[in-house]
Amino acid sequence: VRISGNPTMKKCSFPAAGLSFPKTEVQEEIGEEDRKQMEK
């Protein structure tokens, strides 16, 4: 998943990738953007 080349993405958790990281405000933001991308 690519979101406007945001470097913080790499530190976020992506359930599809089977990763799990502590939930942060940044991750929540990325998560919402991720859902928008998935809808397209």
N, C-alpha and C positions, 0 to 999 in steps of 0.2 A: 504494500500500500504506500503510495507516495502522496504527501500533502505539502505542496508549496515548498519543498526542500527545507522544512523546519528541522534543524539539528536535534531538537529535543525529542523528536519522533523516536530516534534510536533508543532512547532510554525508557520509552513508554511500553506498556504491556499490550500485546495484540493477541487476543484469545485464539484467533485463527492460526497463529504461529505456535500456540501451545506454551506461551510465555506467561509468567505471572510476576508482577512487581507491585510494591505497595502503591495504593491508589493515591494520586496527588491531584491538586487542582489542575496542573498542566495536563496530566493524563486525561482528566475528565474532558478538558477542552478538546484535546486531540481525538478522544473517543467520539465526541459529537461530530467532528469533522470527518472522522473515519466512516461513521454511519452515513453521512451525506454522500461520500464518495461511493460507498457500497450501493446506494440506491440508484446511482447513475448506470 
